[in-house]
Amino acid sequence: MPVYKYDVTMTCSGCSGAVTRVLSKLDGVKSFDVSLETQKVTVDSDKLSEQEILEKIQKTGKAAKVSA
Amino acid sequence: MPVYKYDVTMTCSGCSGAVTRVLSKLDGVKSFDVSLETQKVTVDSDKLSEQEILEKIQKTGKAAKVSA
């Protein structure tokens, strides 16, 4: 079960809440964590690719990239 | 040329920046304004419907509705 990690620029709880809302509506996501403090998003999915999830996160308008 | 108006919950400049980024990438938008202060977004488009633009704004994860 892959767990993908992303760096996402989020500056307030409205920002992290928006990313949370998008991921909670996304089919194929088993679980996820959004951390405003560390600016990290982790997503556990065996149905979606790392890139597919990145694109969904980017649709929020936040700067996002796969964590190094 | 229709100008559509939306109420969008935005709590910081990261929030309004995210909405701005999404609208600037959206084909068919002639001009738009995003106001963090008034929580309003106005969009000038002759190619997209009020509902199509609303759905794009909602993809940011922000609570959004057509202004009454």
Backbone of each chain as nested JSON, in Angstrom:
{
  "chains": [
    {"id": "A", "residues": [
      {"number": 1, "name": "MET", "atoms": {"N": [0.841, -1.204, 0.0], "CA": [0.0, 0.0, 0.0], "C": [0.875, 1.252, 0.0]}},
      {"number": 2, "name": "PRO", "atoms": {"N": [0.954, 1.957, -1.114], "CA": [1.828, 3.131, -1.154], "C": [1.301, 4.299, -0.316]}},
      {"number": 3, "name": "VAL", "atoms": {"N": [2.224, 4.96, 0.337], "CA": [1.904, 6.211, 1.017], "C": [2.716, 7.314, 0.346]}},
      {"number": 4, "name": "TYR", "atoms": {"N": [2.004, 8.268, -0.223], "CA": [2.661, 9.346, -0.947], "C": [2.794, 10.564, -0.046]}},
      {"number": 5, "name": "LYS", "atoms": {"N": [3.887, 11.3, -0.231], "CA": [4.111, 12.497, 0.587], "C": [4.31, 13.716, -0.293]}},
      {"number": 6, "name": "TYR", "atoms": {"N": [3.676, 14.788, 0.108], "CA": [3.734, 16.023, -0.66], "C": [4.064, 17.21, 0.249]}},
      {"number": 7, "name": "ASP", "atoms": {"N": [4.764, 18.182, -0.327], "CA": [4.937, 19.482, 0.328], "C": [3.88, 20.421, -0.239]}},
      {"number": 8, "name": "VAL", "atoms": {"N": [3.065, 20.976, 0.623], "CA": [1.982, 21.855, 0.175], "C": [2.038, 23.147, 0.992]}},
      {"number": 9, "name": "THR", "atoms": {"N": [2.08, 24.272, 0.293], "CA": [2.111, 25.565, 0.981], "C": [0.717, 25.899, 1.52]}},
      {"number": 10, "name": "MET", "atoms": {"N": [0.62, 25.92, 2.854], "CA": [-0.665, 26.234, 3.495], "C": [-0.384, 27.231, 4.607]}},
      {"number": 11, "name": "THR", "atoms": {"N": [-1.1, 28.355, 4.589], "CA": [-0.752, 29.405, 5.545], "C": [-1.774, 29.627, 6.653]}},
      {"number": 12, "name": "CYS", "atoms": {"N": [-2.923, 28.993, 6.572], "CA": [-3.888, 29.127, 7.668], "C": [-4.762, 27.884, 7.688]}},
      {"number": 13, "name": "SER", "atoms": {"N": [-5.621, 27.808, 8.697], "CA": [-6.474, 26.617, 8.797], "C": [-7.498, 26.556, 7.669]}},
      {"number": 14, "name": "GLY", "atoms": {"N": [-7.772, 27.695, 7.042], "CA": [-8.636, 27.676, 5.86], "C": [-7.955, 26.969, 4.7]}},
      {"number": 15, "name": "CYS", "atoms": {"N": [-6.66, 27.166, 4.585], "CA": [-5.864, 26.508, 3.544], "C": [-5.831, 24.995, 3.772]}},
      {"number": 16, "name": "SER", "atoms": {"N": [-5.466, 24.584, 4.975], "CA": [-5.386, 23.143, 5.25], "C": [-6.777, 22.521, 5.197]}},
      {"number": 17, "name": "GLY", "atoms": {"N": [-7.789, 23.27, 5.608], "CA": [-9.162, 22.764, 5.53], "C": [-9.585, 22.539, 4.085]}},
      {"number": 18, "name": "ALA", "atoms": {"N": [-9.148, 23.388, 3.186], "CA": [-9.492, 23.236, 1.774], "C": [-8.861, 21.969, 1.203]}},
      {"number": 19, "name": "VAL", "atoms": {"N": [-7.601, 21.73, 1.53], "CA": [-6.929, 20.515, 1.052], "C": [-7.612, 19.284, 1.658]}},
      {"number": 20, "name": "THR", "atoms": {"N": [-7.95, 19.373, 2.926], "CA": [-8.651, 18.273, 3.608], "C": [-9.97, 17.954, 2.911]}},
      {"number": 21, "name": "ARG", "atoms": {"N": [-10.695, 18.995, 2.57], "CA": [-12.008, 18.803, 1.93], "C": [-11.858, 18.107, 0.578]}},
      {"number": 22, "name": "VAL", "atoms": {"N": [-10.864, 18.512, -0.185], "CA": [-10.647, 17.909, -1.505], "C": [-10.252, 16.438, -1.366]}},
      {"number": 23, "name": "LEU", "atoms": {"N": [-9.356, 16.141, -0.448], "CA": [-8.915, 14.746, -0.294], "C": [-10.032, 13.877, 0.264]}},
      {"number": 24, "name": "SER", "atoms": {"N": [-10.875, 14.42, 1.115], "CA": [-11.945, 13.587, 1.671], "C": [-13.004, 13.24, 0.635]}},
      {"number": 25, "name": "LYS", "atoms": {"N": [-13.065, 14.036, -0.428], "CA": [-14.039, 13.745, -1.499], "C": [-13.453, 12.88, -2.606]}},
      {"number": 26, "name": "LEU", "atoms": {"N": [-12.165, 12.587, -2.517], "CA": [-11.477, 11.926, -3.624], "C": [-11.609, 10.404, -3.512]}},
      {"number": 27, "name": "ASP", "atoms": {"N": [-12.209, 9.788, -4.521], "CA": [-12.35, 8.326, -4.547], "C": [-10.989, 7.663, -4.669]}},
      {"number": 28, "name": "GLY", "atoms": {"N": [-10.814, 6.573, -3.945], "CA": [-9.573, 5.815, -4.061], "C": [-8.539, 6.182, -3.009]}},
      {"number": 29, "name": "VAL", "atoms": {"N": [-8.893, 7.13, -2.143], "CA": [-7.992, 7.489, -1.044], "C": [-8.424, 6.7, 0.188]}},
      {"number": 30, "name": "LYS", "atoms": {"N": [-7.505, 5.942, 0.735], "CA": [-7.832, 5.134, 1.914], "C": [-7.752, 5.97, 3.185]}},
      {"number": 31, "name": "SER", "atoms": {"N": [-6.668, 6.703, 3.313], "CA": [-6.545, 7.619, 4.44], "C": [-5.567, 8.714, 4.056]}},
      {"number": 32, "name": "PHE", "atoms": {"N": [-5.588, 9.802, 4.806], "CA": [-4.665, 10.885, 4.521], "C": [-4.459, 11.736, 5.76]}},
      {"number": 33, "name": "ASP", "atoms": {"N": [-3.393, 12.519, 5.724], "CA": [-3.127, 13.44, 6.814], "C": [-2.677, 14.776, 6.221]}},
      {"number": 34, "name": "VAL", "atoms": {"N": [-3.222, 15.849, 6.722], "CA": [-2.844, 17.189, 6.267], "C": [-2.29, 17.939, 7.475]}},
      {"number": 35, "name": "SER", "atoms": {"N": [-1.035, 18.346, 7.414], "CA": [-0.442, 19.069, 8.538], "C": [-0.098, 20.5, 8.153]}},
      {"number": 36, "name": "LEU", "atoms": {"N": [-0.82, 21.427, 8.753], "CA": [-0.535, 22.847, 8.539], "C": [0.831, 23.189, 9.133]}},
      {"number": 37, "name": "GLU", "atoms": {"N": [1.142, 22.574, 10.262], "CA": [2.385, 22.891, 10.97], "C": [3.621, 22.532, 10.151]}},
      {"number": 38, "name": "THR", "atoms": {"N": [3.619, 21.322, 9.584], "CA": [4.803, 20.88, 8.836], "C": [4.681, 21.144, 7.34]}},
      {"number": 39, "name": "GLN", "atoms": {"N": [3.486, 21.613, 6.874], "CA": [3.256, 21.863, 5.44], "C": [3.381, 20.579, 4.633]}},
      {"number": 40, "name": "LYS", "atoms": {"N": [3.004, 19.472, 5.267], "CA": [3.092, 18.172, 4.601], "C": [1.708, 17.545, 4.48]}},
      {"number": 41, "name": "VAL", "atoms": {"N": [1.517, 16.84, 3.381], "CA": [0.296, 16.055, 3.163], "C": [0.731, 14.631, 2.848]}},
      {"number": 42, "name": "THR", "atoms": {"N": [0.193, 13.669, 3.552], "CA": [0.458, 12.267, 3.222], "C": [-0.861, 11.609, 2.826]}},
      {"number": 43, "name": "VAL", "atoms": {"N": [-0.776, 10.767, 1.81], "CA": [-1.976, 10.123, 1.276], "C": [-1.7, 8.641, 1.062]}},
      {"number": 44, "name": "ASP", "atoms": {"N": [-2.572, 7.842, 1.585], "CA": [-2.481, 6.388, 1.472], "C": [-3.524, 5.93, 0.445]}},
      {"number": 45, "name": "SER", "atoms": {"N": [-3.039, 5.394, -0.68], "CA": [-3.969, 4.973, -1.732], "C": [-3.361, 3.835, -2.532]}},
      {"number": 46, "name": "ASP", "atoms": {"N": [-4.157, 2.835, -2.845], "CA": [-3.657, 1.804, -3.755], "C": [-4.346, 1.9, -5.114]}},
      {"number": 47, "name": "LYS", "atoms": {"N": [-5.143, 2.938, -5.317], "CA": [-5.877, 3.088, -6.58], "C": [-5.354, 4.237, -7.434]}},
      {"number": 48, "name": "LEU", "atoms": {"N": [-4.795, 5.236, -6.789], "CA": [-4.353, 6.42, -7.526], "C": [-2.836, 6.511, -7.511]}},
      {"number": 49, "name": "SER", "atoms": {"N": [-2.284, 7.083, -8.586], "CA": [-0.831, 7.248, -8.652], "C": [-0.417, 8.507, -7.892]}},
      {"number": 50, "name": "GLU", "atoms": {"N": [0.876, 8.586, -7.618], "CA": [1.447, 9.763, -6.956], "C": [1.113, 11.031, -7.746]}},
      {"number": 51, "name": "GLN", "atoms": {"N": [1.218, 10.929, -9.068], "CA": [0.983, 12.076, -9.933], "C": [-0.5, 12.474, -9.958]}},
      {"number": 52, "name": "GLU", "atoms": {"N": [-1.381, 11.484, -10.0], "CA": [-2.822, 11.78, -10.015], "C": [-3.241, 12.543, -8.756]}},
      {"number": 53, "name": "ILE", "atoms": {"N": [-2.702, 12.117, -7.63], "CA": [-3.047, 12.783, -6.37], "C": [-2.438, 14.18, -6.33]}},
      {"number": 54, "name": "LEU", "atoms": {"N": [-1.213, 14.314, -6.825], "CA": [-0.581, 15.64, -6.884], "C": [-1.448, 16.615, -7.683]}},
      {"number": 55, "name": "GLU", "atoms": {"N": [-1.961, 16.14, -8.815], "CA": [-2.782, 17.018, -9.655], "C": [-4.061, 17.459, -8.936]}},
      {"number": 56, "name": "LYS", "atoms": {"N": [-4.641, 16.562, -8.168], "CA": [-5.844, 16.912, -7.4], "C": [-5.515, 17.956, -6.332]}},
      {"number": 57, "name": "ILE", "atoms": {"N": [-4.376, 17.79, -5.692], "CA": [-3.98, 18.772, -4.674], "C": [-3.719, 20.127, -5.338]}},
      {"number": 58, "name": "GLN", "atoms": {"N": [-3.082, 20.099, -6.513], "CA": [-2.779, 21.351, -7.211], "C": [-4.043, 22.065, -7.677]}},
      {"number": 59, "name": "LYS", "atoms": {"N": [-5.125, 21.315, -7.877], "CA": [-6.389, 21.94, -8.286], "C": [-6.935, 22.867, -7.201]}},
      {"number": 60, "name": "THR", "atoms": {"N": [-6.453, 22.723, -5.979], "CA": [-6.872, 23.652, -4.923], "C": [-6.233, 25.021, -5.124]}},
      {"number": 61, "name": "GLY", "atoms": {"N": [-5.251, 25.106, -6.023], "CA": [-4.553, 26.382, -6.239], "C": [-3.349, 26.551, -5.33]}},
      {"number": 62, "name": "LYS", "atoms": {"N": [-3.103, 25.588, -4.451], "CA": [-1.928, 25.644, -3.576], "C": [-0.686, 25.196, -4.336]}},
      {"number": 63, "name": "ALA", "atoms": {"N": [0.449, 25.777, -3.987], "CA": [1.723, 25.28, -4.508], "C": [1.97, 23.926, -3.852]}},
      {"number": 64, "name": "ALA", "atoms": {"N": [2.185, 22.902, -4.682], "CA": [2.355, 21.545, -4.143], "C": [3.346, 20.779, -5.001]}},
      {"number": 65, "name": "LYS", "atoms": {"N": [4.157, 19.946, -4.341], "CA": [5.07, 19.068, -5.067], "C": [5.285, 17.807, -4.254]}},
      {"number": 66, "name": "VAL", "atoms": {"N": [5.758, 16.785, -4.936], "CA": [6.083, 15.544, -4.256], "C": [7.263, 15.833, -3.316]}},
      {"number": 67, "name": "SER", "atoms": {"N": [7.166, 15.327, -2.088], "CA": [8.265, 15.534, -1.122], "C": [9.511, 14.796, -1.564]}},
      {"number": 68, "name": "ALA", "atoms": {"N": [10.652, 15.46, -1.411], "CA": [11.928, 14.813, -1.764], "C": [12.226, 13.684, -0.788]}}
    ]},
    {"id": "B", "residues": [
      {"number": 1, "name": "MET", "atoms": {"N": [-22.017, 40.745, -21.885], "CA": [-20.923, 40.074, -21.163], "C": [-21.33, 39.844, -19.708]}},
      {"number": 2, "name": "PRO", "atoms": {"N": [-21.633, 38.621, -19.348], "CA": [-22.089, 38.416, -17.972], "C": [-20.954, 38.541, -16.953]}},
      {"number": 3, "name": "VAL", "atoms": {"N": [-21.255, 39.121, -15.82], "CA": [-20.333, 39.129, -14.687], "C": [-21.016, 38.357, -13.563]}},
      {"number": 4, "name": "TYR", "atoms": {"N": [-20.367, 37.29, -13.15], "CA": [-20.935, 36.426, -12.115], "C": [-20.334, 36.77, -10.774]}},
      {"number": 5, "name": "LYS", "atoms": {"N": [-21.134, 36.652, -9.732], "CA": [-20.645, 36.975, -8.386], "C": [-20.825, 35.786, -7.447]}},
      {"number": 6, "name": "TYR", "atoms": {"N": [-19.806, 35.542, -6.658], "CA": [-19.81, 34.397, -5.735], "C": [-19.381, 34.844, -4.345]}},
      {"number": 7, "name": "ASP", "atoms": {"N": [-19.923, 34.177, -3.342], "CA": [-19.426, 34.299, -1.967], "C": [-18.486, 33.133, -1.724]}},
      {"number": 8, "name": "VAL", "atoms": {"N": [-17.257, 33.427, -1.367], "CA": [-16.259, 32.38, -1.152], "C": [-15.592, 32.611, 0.208]}},
      {"number": 9, "name": "THR", "atoms": {"N": [-15.584, 31.577, 1.04], "CA": [-14.953, 31.694, 2.357], "C": [-13.438, 31.638, 2.204]}},
      {"number": 10, "name": "MET", "atoms": {"N": [-12.781, 32.753, 2.505], "CA": [-11.313, 32.837, 2.409], "C": [-10.823, 33.503, 3.687]}},
      {"number": 11, "name": "THR", "atoms": {"N": [-9.853, 32.878, 4.347], "CA": [-9.461, 33.397, 5.658], "C": [-8.062, 33.991, 5.71]}},
      {"number": 12, "name": "CYS", "atoms": {"N": [-7.286, 33.826, 4.66], "CA": [-5.958, 34.451, 4.647], "C": [-5.564, 34.716, 3.199]}},
      {"number": 13, "name": "SER", "atoms": {"N": [-4.422, 35.348, 3.008], "CA": [-3.992, 35.656, 1.651], "C": [-3.604, 34.387, 0.885]}},
      {"number": 14, "name": "GLY", "atoms": {"N": [-3.281, 33.313, 1.621], "CA": [-3.042, 32.027, 0.959], "C": [-4.326, 31.493, 0.33]}},
      {"number": 15, "name": "CYS", "atoms": {"N": [-5.431, 31.697, 1.024], "CA": [-6.746, 31.277, 0.512], "C": [-7.108, 32.063, -0.75]}},
      {"number": 16, "name": "SER", "atoms": {"N": [-7.036, 33.386, -0.657], "CA": [-7.417, 34.199, -1.816], "C": [-6.418, 33.993, -2.952]}},
      {"number": 17, "name": "GLY", "atoms": {"N": [-5.15, 33.754, -2.614], "CA": [-4.151, 33.465, -3.641], "C": [-4.451, 32.173, -4.377]}},
      {"number": 18, "name": "ALA", "atoms": {"N": [-4.952, 31.184, -3.663], "CA": [-5.287, 29.904, -4.295], "C": [-6.437, 30.09, -5.289]}},
      {"number": 19, "name": "VAL", "atoms": {"N": [-7.45, 30.837, -4.893], "CA": [-8.584, 31.085, -5.793], "C": [-8.109, 31.895, -7.004]}},
      {"number": 20, "name": "THR", "atoms": {"N": [-7.271, 32.872, -6.76], "CA": [-6.706, 33.685, -7.839], "C": [-5.942, 32.814, -8.837]}},
      {"number": 21, "name": "ARG", "atoms": {"N": [-5.127, 31.9, -8.31], "CA": [-4.329, 31.046, -9.183], "C": [-5.228, 30.174, -10.077]}},
      {"number": 22, "name": "VAL", "atoms": {"N": [-6.279, 29.623, -9.48], "CA": [-7.197, 28.761, -10.244], "C": [-7.908, 29.569, -11.333]}},
      {"number": 23, "name": "LEU", "atoms": {"N": [-8.381, 30.757, -11.003], "CA": [-9.103, 31.554, -11.997], "C": [-8.165, 32.055, -13.092]}},
      {"number": 24, "name": "SER", "atoms": {"N": [-6.918, 32.339, -12.758], "CA": [-6.003, 32.83, -13.794], "C": [-5.637, 31.74, -14.794]}},
      {"number": 25, "name": "LYS", "atoms": {"N": [-5.775, 30.478, -14.374], "CA": [-5.48, 29.375, -15.295], "C": [-6.701, 28.912, -16.084]}},
      {"number": 26, "name": "LEU", "atoms": {"N": [-7.854, 29.479, -15.776], "CA": [-9.101, 28.976, -16.356], "C": [-9.368, 29.622, -17.72]}},
      {"number": 27, "name": "ASP", "atoms": {"N": [-9.445, 28.79, -18.75], "CA": [-9.749, 29.299, -20.09], "C": [-11.172, 29.854, -20.134]}},
      {"number": 28, "name": "GLY", "atoms": {"N": [-11.339, 30.937, -20.849], "CA": [-12.68, 31.476, -21.04], "C": [-13.033, 32.562, -20.034]}},
      {"number": 29, "name": "VAL", "atoms": {"N": [-12.09, 32.855, -19.12], "CA": [-12.312, 33.941, -18.168], "C": [-11.66, 35.206, -18.724]}},
      {"number": 30, "name": "LYS", "atoms": {"N": [-12.456, 36.247, -18.88], "CA": [-11.923, 37.482, -19.442], "C": [-11.221, 38.31, -18.375]}},
      {"number": 31, "name": "SER", "atoms": {"N": [-11.871, 38.439, -17.226], "CA": [-11.232, 39.111, -16.094], "C": [-11.933, 38.652, -14.826]}},
      {"number": 32, "name": "PHE", "atoms": {"N": [-11.285, 38.886, -13.698], "CA": [-11.898, 38.483, -12.43], "C": [-11.309, 39.301, -11.299]}},
      {"number": 33, "name": "ASP", "atoms": {"N": [-12.036, 39.282, -10.175], "CA": [-11.532, 39.944, -8.979], "C": [-11.8, 39.051, -7.777]}},
      {"number": 34, "name": "VAL", "atoms": {"N": [-10.797, 38.909, -6.935], "CA": [-10.927, 38.106, -5.72], "C": [-10.688, 39.036, -4.54]}},
      {"number": 35, "name": "SER", "atoms": {"N": [-11.676, 39.197, -3.673], "CA": [-11.504, 40.073, -2.516], "C": [-11.538, 39.279, -1.22]}},
      {"number": 36, "name": "LEU", "atoms": {"N": [-10.399, 39.233, -0.558], "CA": [-10.331, 38.583, 0.757], "C": [-11.163, 39.367, 1.762]}},
      {"number": 37, "name": "GLU", "atoms": {"N": [-11.143, 40.689, 1.633], "CA": [-11.82, 41.546, 2.597], "C": [-13.34, 41.341, 2.592]}},
      {"number": 38, "name": "THR", "atoms": {"N": [-13.908, 41.293, 1.395], "CA": [-15.368, 41.165, 1.31], "C": [-15.825, 39.721, 1.111]}},
      {"number": 39, "name": "GLN", "atoms": {"N": [-14.849, 38.794, 0.922], "CA": [-15.177, 37.382, 0.691], "C": [-15.984, 37.193, -0.589]}},
      {"number": 40, "name": "LYS", "atoms": {"N": [-15.724, 38.057, -1.553], "CA": [-16.45, 38.003, -2.832], "C": [-15.485, 37.735, -3.979]}},
      {"number": 41, "name": "VAL", "atoms": {"N": [-15.98, 36.999, -4.951], "CA": [-15.243, 36.758, -6.182], "C": [-16.165, 37.159, -7.33]}},
      {"number": 42, "name": "THR", "atoms": {"N": [-15.672, 37.991, -8.235], "CA": [-16.451, 38.319, -9.431], "C": [-15.677, 37.847, -10.658]}},
      {"number": 43, "name": "VAL", "atoms": {"N": [-16.398, 37.303, -11.605], "CA": [-15.779, 36.723, -12.795], "C": [-16.535, 37.194, -14.032]}},
      {"number": 44, "name": "ASP", "atoms": {"N": [-15.786, 37.693, -14.97], "CA": [-16.333, 38.189, -16.222], "C": [-15.997, 37.165, -17.312]}},
      {"number": 45, "name": "SER", "atoms": {"N": [-17.02, 36.532, -17.867], "CA": [-16.79, 35.503, -18.891], "C": [-17.967, 35.433, -19.828]}},
      {"number": 46, "name": "ASP", "atoms": {"N": [-17.682, 35.308, -21.124], "CA": [-18.783, 35.053, -22.045], "C": [-18.739, 33.617, -22.58]}},
      {"number": 47, "name": "LYS", "atoms": {"N": [-17.849, 32.811, -22.055], "CA": [-17.712, 31.434, -22.533], "C": [-18.184, 30.401, -21.52]}},
      {"number": 48, "name": "LEU", "atoms": {"N": [-18.113, 30.737, -20.238], "CA": [-18.44, 29.759, -19.202], "C": [-19.728, 30.176, -18.498]}},
      {"number": 49, "name": "SER", "atoms": {"N": [-20.478, 29.176, -18.039], "CA": [-21.71, 29.48, -17.317], "C": [-21.394, 29.774, -15.849]}},
      {"number": 50, "name": "GLU", "atoms": {"N": [-22.374, 30.364, -15.19], "CA": [-22.252, 30.655, -13.752], "C": [-21.935, 29.376, -12.976]}},
      {"number": 51, "name": "GLN", "atoms": {"N": [-22.59, 28.303, -13.357], "CA": [-22.417, 27.026, -12.651], "C": [-21.032, 26.416, -12.929]}},
      {"number": 52, "name": "GLU", "atoms": {"N": [-20.57, 26.492, -14.156], "CA": [-19.245, 25.952, -14.49], "C": [-18.147, 26.643, -13.683]}},
      {"number": 53, "name": "ILE", "atoms": {"N": [-18.273, 27.95, -13.568], "CA": [-17.253, 28.696, -12.81], "C": [-17.363, 28.366, -11.321]}},
      {"number": 54, "name": "LEU", "atoms": {"N": [-18.593, 28.248, -10.829], "CA": [-18.777, 27.866, -9.419], "C": [-18.077, 26.544, -9.117]}},
      {"number": 55, "name": "GLU", "atoms": {"N": [-18.239, 25.576, -10.013], "CA": [-17.62, 24.262, -9.79], "C": [-16.094, 24.353, -9.763]}},
      {"number": 56, "name": "LYS", "atoms": {"N": [-15.531, 25.202, -10.604], "CA": [-14.073, 25.375, -10.595], "C": [-13.613, 25.999, -9.273]}},
      {"number": 57, "name": "ILE", "atoms": {"N": [-14.373, 26.971, -8.8], "CA": [-14.012, 27.594, -7.517], "C": [-14.124, 26.561, -6.391]}},
      {"number": 58, "name": "GLN", "atoms": {"N": [-15.17, 25.741, -6.444], "CA": [-15.357, 24.736, -5.392], "C": [-14.261, 23.682, -5.397]}},
      {"number": 59, "name": "LYS", "atoms": {"N": [-13.635, 23.464, -6.544], "CA": [-12.523, 22.498, -6.619], "C": [-11.327, 22.937, -5.773]}},
      {"number": 60, "name": "THR", "atoms": {"N": [-11.276, 24.209, -5.413], "CA": [-10.216, 24.657, -4.509], "C": [-10.44, 24.136, -3.096]}},
      {"number": 61, "name": "GLY", "atoms": {"N": [-11.646, 23.603, -2.813], "CA": [-11.955, 23.142, -1.468], "C": [-12.563, 24.226, -0.591]}},
      {"number": 62, "name": "LYS", "atoms": {"N": [-12.71, 25.413, -1.14], "CA": [-13.33, 26.501, -0.392], "C": [-14.844, 26.38, -0.463]}},
      {"number": 63, "name": "ALA", "atoms": {"N": [-15.507, 26.793, 0.611], "CA": [-16.964, 26.901, 0.576], "C": [-17.318, 28.068, -0.342]}},
      {"number": 64, "name": "ALA", "atoms": {"N": [-18.136, 27.785, -1.356], "CA": [-18.457, 28.823, -2.335], "C": [-19.89, 28.677, -2.802]}},
      {"number": 65, "name": "LYS", "atoms": {"N": [-20.544, 29.814, -3.043], "CA": [-21.896, 29.79, -3.611], "C": [-22.105, 31.055, -4.437]}},
      {"number": 66, "name": "VAL", "atoms": {"N": [-23.111, 30.961, -5.297], "CA": [-23.464, 32.135, -6.087], "C": [-24.017, 33.2, -5.136]}},
      {"number": 67, "name": "SER", "atoms": {"N": [-23.572, 34.437, -5.284], "CA": [-24.041, 35.528, -4.424], "C": [-25.517, 35.816, -4.682]}},
      {"number": 68, "name": "ALA", "atoms": {"N": [-26.244, 36.019, -3.609], "CA": [-27.684, 36.317, -3.719], "C": [-27.878, 37.701, -4.314]}}
    ]}
  ]
}
